[in-house]
Amino acid sequence: MASSAHKHHHHLPNPYATTAAPPPTPSTQPNEAADALSCLLHRLTPNLTLSLPTRHSSPPATAVVTTPPLISLSDPAETLRSNLLSAGSQFGFFQLTNHSIPSQLAASAESDALSLFNLSPDEKQLHFPKNWPLGYDAGDDDDEESTISGESSVCLDSACSSESTELNLTSLREFTADMAKLGLQLTEELSCAFGFDNPARPDPNKVCSLMWISDSRGTSSNKPALSGRIYPYAIGLQYQIRCQKYSILTDSGWTVVSPNVDTILVTLGDIAQVWSNGKIKKSRGRAGPNLSGANNSDCVSMTLLITLPVDATISPLLPKLDSGNGEESNPENDCSSKSAKEERIFNSFSFEDYAWRIYHERLHSKDPLLRYRAQLQRPLLFHTSINDA
């Protein structure tokens, strides 16, 4: 991963207050239809029942544990991409085997990660960067509905930079670098499987990586299971050091999975869904340890995120895509064999504005990408209920 991309991400100034979203840009301004809908809803009588989206607060206690699809990185290219296409379009997650990450390195990196949470609160604030989203998050929100309640986390750049030379993070740095390389390899294979243009192919600076380490030890098992703050990403990778159940929130609801030891649990995020123009089924946020009946001493997770620099724009990357204004985009894509023009499902939008908004949300009851869907594809929420009323 190029250092310039990391430097830009690490030294981003934060001009906004910590509790408020940045000023809206034209890409996020409400349209006339949304304004009209808002006025209509305010005028509805109090006894009118509306069809609200299902509220996803936590997985059900009786959730069935499933085994994620198993994909071997050593399979021939055609088989590998076929398996990625199936898992990505049906589940949005899978477990990867025959990868290049040594189990001993993962265990050593976990020891380094645990040492970070053994620091005093003052040391944590002193040693870690404070440029959003990098740094230490105490996760001490008392809101029972908060997705970060009771969990602390540390977000580091791909070099695991710190403000102190006293911390020994050699194994964590090596592990992060190897996982980032694997993430870039998967990005390329996914782009070939789904036929979208890989932005990192011509310029590695178009993507970047973050190591997100979460400490759920002592977190109550009845707390929401989303793992800490939500941050946009294309691919998330978690090495399975031991047998551990995870809760994953997808567009279809909660799923509890139990990956095999020494595999890598891979989740496909919102950026990947937009890149593929909706073909990839996304996971919302990082996979979080399922604490029901688990040993909380094992609930420290290290997630490598393949994401974007904060000044990036998110948009569908399929070739011959109808942009909605009569024009076509047709980037070179050696892996794509698509020839027919396809309608754009998502509009282009600012990564920074989107990331800031979902990072500070407490409830994730509906898909955060809904507001960025192209006009003809927007779901007509409340339509049936209002007409019936």
C-alpha positions as CSV (number, residue, x, y, z in Angstrom):
1,M,0.0,0.0,0.0
2,A,1.5,3.4,-1.0
3,S,2.6,5.6,1.9
4,S,1.1,8.7,0.4
5,A,-2.4,7.4,0.8
6,H,-1.8,6.5,4.4
7,K,-0.3,9.9,5.1
8,H,-3.3,11.7,3.7
9,H,-5.7,9.5,5.7
10,H,-3.7,9.9,8.9
11,H,-3.3,13.6,8.8
12,L,-6.8,14.6,7.8
13,P,-7.7,17.7,9.8
14,N,-11.1,17.4,11.6
15,P,-12.9,20.7,11.0
16,Y,-16.1,19.5,12.5
17,A,-17.4,19.1,16.0
18,T,-17.1,15.6,17.4
19,T,-20.9,15.3,17.8
20,A,-22.1,16.9,14.5
21,A,-21.9,15.8,10.9
22,P,-20.1,17.9,8.4
23,P,-22.1,20.5,6.3
24,P,-24.1,18.7,3.5
25,T,-22.7,18.6,0.0
26,P,-24.8,18.7,-3.1
27,S,-24.6,14.9,-3.3
28,T,-26.4,14.6,0.1
29,Q,-28.9,17.5,-0.2
30,P,-32.5,16.3,0.1
31,N,-34.4,16.4,-3.2
32,E,-37.9,17.8,-3.7
33,A,-39.5,14.3,-3.5
34,A,-37.9,13.8,-0.1
35,D,-39.1,17.2,1.1
36,A,-42.6,16.5,-0.1
37,L,-42.6,13.1,1.7
38,S,-41.4,14.7,4.9
39,C,-44.2,17.3,4.8
40,L,-46.7,14.5,4.2
41,L,-45.5,12.5,7.1
42,H,-45.7,15.4,9.5
43,R,-49.4,16.0,8.5
44,L,-50.4,12.4,9.1
45,T,-52.8,11.7,12.0
46,P,-51.2,10.2,15.1
47,N,-53.2,7.0,15.0
48,L,-52.0,6.2,11.5
49,T,-49.9,3.1,11.5
50,L,-46.9,3.2,9.0
51,S,-44.9,0.3,7.7
52,L,-41.5,1.0,9.3
53,P,-38.3,-0.9,8.4
54,T,-37.3,-3.7,10.7
55,R,-35.2,-2.4,13.5
56,H,-31.9,-4.4,13.7
57,S,-30.6,-3.9,17.3
58,S,-29.1,-7.3,18.0
59,P,-29.3,-10.9,16.8
60,P,-32.0,-13.1,18.2
61,A,-30.9,-15.3,21.1
62,T,-32.0,-18.4,19.3
63,A,-30.2,-17.6,16.0
64,V,-29.1,-20.6,14.1
65,V,-25.3,-20.8,13.7
66,T,-24.2,-21.3,10.1
67,T,-20.8,-22.1,8.5
68,P,-19.7,-19.4,6.1
69,P,-19.0,-20.6,2.5
70,L,-15.5,-22.0,2.3
71,I,-13.3,-20.6,-0.6
72,S,-9.8,-21.7,-1.3
73,L,-7.4,-19.1,-2.6
74,S,-5.4,-21.9,-4.3
75,D,-8.2,-22.8,-6.6
76,P,-7.8,-22.1,-10.4
77,A,-8.8,-18.6,-11.3
78,E,-12.1,-19.6,-13.0
79,T,-13.2,-21.7,-10.0
80,L,-12.1,-19.1,-7.5
81,R,-14.0,-16.3,-9.2
82,S,-17.1,-18.5,-9.6
83,N,-17.1,-19.2,-5.9
84,L,-16.6,-15.5,-5.1
85,L,-19.5,-14.6,-7.3
86,S,-21.8,-17.1,-5.6
87,A,-20.8,-16.2,-2.0
88,G,-20.7,-12.4,-2.7
89,S,-24.1,-12.3,-4.4
90,Q,-25.9,-14.7,-1.9
91,F,-24.3,-14.0,1.5
92,G,-21.9,-11.1,1.5
93,F,-19.4,-13.1,3.6
94,F,-17.3,-16.2,3.4
95,Q,-14.2,-17.9,5.0
96,L,-10.9,-18.0,3.1
97,T,-8.5,-20.9,3.3
98,N,-5.1,-21.7,1.7
99,H,-4.0,-18.1,2.3
100,S,-0.5,-16.9,3.1
101,I,-1.0,-15.6,6.7
102,P,0.9,-17.8,9.2
103,S,-1.0,-18.7,12.4
104,Q,2.0,-17.8,14.6
105,L,2.1,-14.3,13.2
106,A,-1.7,-13.8,13.9
107,A,-1.2,-15.0,17.5
108,S,1.8,-12.7,18.0
109,A,-0.2,-9.8,16.5
110,E,-3.0,-10.5,18.9
111,S,-0.6,-10.2,21.8
112,D,0.5,-6.8,20.5
113,A,-3.1,-5.8,20.2
114,L,-4.0,-6.9,23.7
115,S,-1.1,-4.8,25.1
116,L,-2.7,-1.7,23.7
117,F,-5.8,-2.2,25.8
118,N,-3.7,-2.8,28.9
119,L,-2.4,0.8,28.8
120,S,-3.9,3.4,31.1
121,P,-6.5,5.8,29.8
122,D,-3.9,8.6,29.7
123,E,-1.4,6.4,27.9
124,K,-4.0,5.5,25.3
125,Q,-4.8,9.1,24.6
126,L,-1.0,9.9,24.5
127,H,0.2,7.1,22.2
128,F,-2.5,7.0,19.6
129,P,-3.2,9.5,16.8
130,K,-6.3,11.7,17.2
131,N,-7.2,12.3,13.5
132,W,-10.5,10.8,12.8
133,P,-11.1,7.9,12.3
134,L,-7.7,7.0,13.7
135,G,-7.1,6.7,17.4
136,Y,-8.6,5.3,20.5
137,D,-12.4,5.1,21.2
138,A,-13.3,4.4,24.8
139,G,-16.8,3.2,23.8
140,D,-18.2,4.4,27.1
141,D,-21.6,5.5,25.7
142,D,-24.4,4.7,28.2
143,D,-27.1,4.6,25.6
144,E,-28.6,1.1,25.8
145,E,-29.3,1.2,22.0
146,S,-25.8,2.3,21.1
147,T,-23.8,0.0,19.0
148,I,-20.6,1.0,20.8
149,S,-21.8,0.6,24.3
150,G,-19.2,-1.2,26.5
151,E,-16.7,-1.8,23.8
152,S,-13.4,0.1,23.2
153,S,-11.5,0.1,20.0
154,V,-8.3,1.3,18.4
155,C,-8.1,2.3,14.7
156,L,-4.6,2.3,13.1
157,D,-3.4,3.0,9.7
158,S,-1.7,0.3,7.6
159,A,1.7,1.1,9.2
160,C,0.2,0.9,12.7
161,S,1.6,4.3,13.4
162,S,1.7,5.6,17.0
163,E,2.8,8.7,18.7
164,S,5.3,6.8,20.8
165,T,8.3,4.6,20.2
166,E,7.8,2.8,23.5
167,L,5.2,0.5,22.0
168,N,6.4,-2.8,20.5
169,L,4.0,-3.5,17.6
170,T,6.4,-5.4,15.3
171,S,4.2,-8.4,14.9
172,L,1.0,-6.3,14.6
173,R,2.7,-4.2,11.8
174,E,3.8,-7.3,9.9
175,F,0.4,-8.9,10.3
176,T,-1.4,-5.8,9.1
177,A,0.9,-5.5,6.1
178,D,0.3,-9.1,5.1
179,M,-3.5,-8.8,5.6
180,A,-3.5,-5.6,3.5
181,K,-1.8,-7.4,0.6
182,L,-4.3,-10.2,0.8
183,G,-7.1,-7.7,0.8
184,L,-5.8,-6.1,-2.4
185,Q,-5.6,-9.6,-4.0
186,L,-9.2,-10.3,-3.1
187,T,-10.2,-6.9,-4.4
188,E,-8.8,-7.8,-7.8
189,E,-10.4,-11.3,-7.8
190,L,-13.8,-9.8,-6.8
191,S,-13.5,-7.2,-9.6
192,C,-13.0,-10.0,-12.1
193,A,-15.8,-12.1,-10.6
194,F,-18.4,-9.3,-10.7
195,G,-17.0,-7.4,-13.7
196,F,-16.3,-4.0,-12.1
197,D,-13.2,-1.9,-12.6
198,N,-10.7,-2.3,-9.8
199,P,-9.6,1.2,-8.8
200,A,-6.4,-0.1,-7.2
201,R,-5.3,-1.7,-10.5
202,P,-4.1,1.5,-12.2
203,D,-3.3,3.4,-9.0
204,P,-2.9,1.7,-5.5
205,N,-3.4,5.2,-3.9
206,K,-7.1,4.9,-4.9
207,V,-7.6,2.6,-1.9
208,C,-6.1,2.4,1.6
209,S,-6.3,0.0,4.6
210,L,-7.1,0.4,8.3
211,M,-6.5,-2.0,11.2
212,W,-9.5,-1.9,13.5
213,I,-9.0,-3.6,16.9
214,S,-11.9,-4.0,19.2
215,D,-12.0,-5.1,22.8
216,S,-15.3,-6.6,23.9
217,R,-14.1,-8.2,27.1
218,G,-16.5,-7.5,29.9
219,T,-19.2,-6.4,27.4
220,S,-22.6,-7.7,28.4
221,S,-24.0,-10.4,26.2
222,N,-27.3,-8.6,25.8
223,K,-25.6,-5.6,24.2
224,P,-26.0,-5.0,20.5
225,A,-23.5,-7.1,18.6
226,L,-22.3,-4.7,16.0
227,S,-18.6,-4.5,16.5
228,G,-17.9,-0.9,17.6
229,R,-18.2,2.1,15.3
230,I,-19.3,1.5,11.7
231,Y,-17.0,2.7,9.0
232,P,-17.4,2.2,5.3
233,Y,-15.2,-0.5,3.6
234,A,-15.0,-2.7,0.6
235,I,-13.5,-5.8,2.2
236,G,-13.1,-6.8,5.9
237,L,-10.7,-9.6,6.9
238,Q,-10.5,-11.3,10.3
239,Y,-8.1,-14.1,11.1
240,Q,-9.6,-17.0,13.1
241,I,-7.1,-17.7,15.8
242,R,-9.6,-19.8,17.8
243,C,-13.1,-21.1,17.6
244,Q,-15.3,-18.1,17.8
245,K,-18.9,-17.2,16.8
246,Y,-19.5,-13.9,15.1
247,S,-22.7,-11.9,14.4
248,I,-23.0,-10.3,11.0
249,L,-25.7,-7.8,10.0
250,T,-26.6,-8.1,6.3
251,D,-29.4,-6.5,4.3
252,S,-31.4,-9.7,5.1
253,G,-30.9,-9.4,8.9
254,W,-28.7,-11.0,11.5
255,T,-26.6,-14.1,10.8
256,V,-24.5,-15.9,13.4
257,V,-21.5,-17.7,11.8
258,S,-18.8,-20.0,13.1
259,P,-15.7,-19.9,10.8
260,N,-13.0,-22.7,11.0
261,V,-9.8,-22.1,12.9
262,D,-7.0,-20.7,10.8
263,T,-9.3,-19.4,8.1
264,I,-10.0,-15.8,7.4
265,L,-13.5,-14.5,7.8
266,V,-14.1,-12.1,4.9
267,T,-17.0,-9.7,4.9
268,L,-18.0,-7.6,1.9
269,G,-19.0,-4.0,2.7
270,D,-21.0,-1.1,1.4
271,I,-18.3,0.2,-0.9
272,A,-18.1,-3.2,-2.6
273,Q,-21.9,-3.2,-3.1
274,V,-21.7,0.2,-4.8
275,W,-18.7,-0.7,-6.9
276,S,-20.7,-3.7,-8.2
277,N,-23.8,-1.6,-8.8
278,G,-25.8,-3.7,-6.3
279,K,-24.7,-7.1,-7.3
280,I,-22.7,-7.8,-4.1
281,K,-24.7,-8.4,-0.9
282,K,-23.1,-6.3,1.8
283,S,-22.4,-6.8,5.5
284,R,-23.2,-3.7,7.5
285,G,-20.2,-2.9,9.7
286,R,-17.6,-5.3,10.9
287,A,-18.4,-8.8,12.1
288,G,-18.7,-8.7,15.9
289,P,-18.0,-11.5,18.4
290,N,-21.2,-13.2,19.4
291,L,-21.0,-13.0,23.2
292,S,-23.9,-15.3,24.0
293,G,-22.3,-18.2,25.9
294,A,-18.8,-17.1,24.8
295,N,-15.7,-16.6,26.9
296,N,-15.4,-12.9,27.0
297,S,-11.6,-13.1,27.5
298,D,-11.4,-14.2,23.9
299,C,-13.4,-11.3,22.5
300,V,-10.6,-9.2,21.0
301,S,-10.9,-8.9,17.3
302,M,-8.5,-7.5,14.7
303,T,-10.2,-6.5,11.4
304,L,-8.2,-5.3,8.4
305,L,-10.4,-3.0,6.3
306,I,-9.8,-2.3,2.6
307,T,-11.4,1.1,2.3
308,L,-11.0,4.5,0.6
309,P,-9.1,7.8,1.2
310,V,-11.3,10.3,2.8
311,D,-11.3,12.6,-0.3
312,A,-12.6,9.8,-2.5
313,T,-15.9,9.6,-4.4
314,I,-17.9,6.3,-4.2
315,S,-19.6,5.3,-7.5
316,P,-20.5,2.2,-9.4
317,L,-17.6,0.9,-11.5
318,L,-19.2,-1.4,-14.0
319,P,-18.2,-0.9,-17.7
320,K,-20.8,0.5,-20.1
321,L,-22.8,1.8,-17.2
322,D,-25.7,4.2,-18.0
323,S,-25.0,7.3,-15.9
324,G,-28.6,8.5,-16.2
325,N,-27.8,11.4,-18.5
326,G,-27.5,9.5,-21.7
327,E,-23.7,9.0,-21.3
328,E,-21.8,5.8,-20.8
329,S,-18.8,5.1,-18.7
330,N,-16.6,2.4,-20.2
331,P,-13.3,2.0,-18.2
332,E,-10.8,-0.6,-19.2
333,N,-11.3,-3.8,-17.4
334,D,-9.3,-6.8,-18.4
335,C,-11.5,-9.2,-16.3
336,S,-14.9,-8.0,-17.7
337,S,-16.7,-9.5,-20.6
338,K,-19.9,-7.4,-20.2
339,S,-21.2,-5.8,-23.3
340,A,-24.7,-4.7,-22.6
341,K,-25.4,-1.3,-21.1
342,E,-26.6,-1.4,-17.5
343,E,-28.7,1.0,-15.5
344,R,-27.0,2.8,-12.7
345,I,-28.5,1.8,-9.3
346,F,-26.4,4.2,-7.1
347,N,-25.5,7.8,-7.6
348,S,-21.9,9.0,-6.9
349,F,-21.4,10.5,-3.5
350,S,-18.7,11.8,-1.1
351,F,-16.9,9.1,0.9
352,E,-16.1,11.6,3.7
353,D,-19.7,12.8,4.2
354,Y,-21.0,9.2,4.1
355,A,-18.3,7.9,6.5
356,W,-18.8,10.7,9.0
357,R,-22.6,10.2,9.1
358,I,-22.7,6.4,9.6
359,Y,-19.7,6.6,12.1
360,H,-21.7,8.8,14.4
361,E,-25.1,7.0,14.0
362,R,-26.4,5.1,17.0
363,L,-29.2,3.2,15.4
364,H,-28.8,1.3,12.2
365,S,-32.4,0.4,11.5
366,K,-32.3,0.9,7.8
367,D,-29.8,0.6,5.0
368,P,-27.6,3.7,5.0
369,L,-27.1,3.5,1.2
370,L,-30.8,4.1,0.5
371,R,-30.4,7.8,0.2
372,Y,-27.8,7.3,-2.5
373,R,-29.8,5.1,-4.8
374,A,-30.6,6.5,-8.2
375,Q,-34.0,8.2,-8.4
376,L,-35.7,5.5,-10.4
377,Q,-34.5,2.9,-8.0
378,R,-35.5,4.5,-4.8
379,P,-37.8,2.3,-2.7
380,L,-41.2,4.0,-2.0
381,L,-41.2,3.7,1.8
382,F,-44.7,4.2,3.4
383,H,-46.4,4.1,-0.1
384,T,-48.7,1.2,0.6
385,S,-49.6,2.2,4.2
386,I,-50.4,5.8,3.2
387,N,-52.6,4.8,0.3
388,D,-54.4,2.3,2.5
389,A,-55.0,5.0,5.1
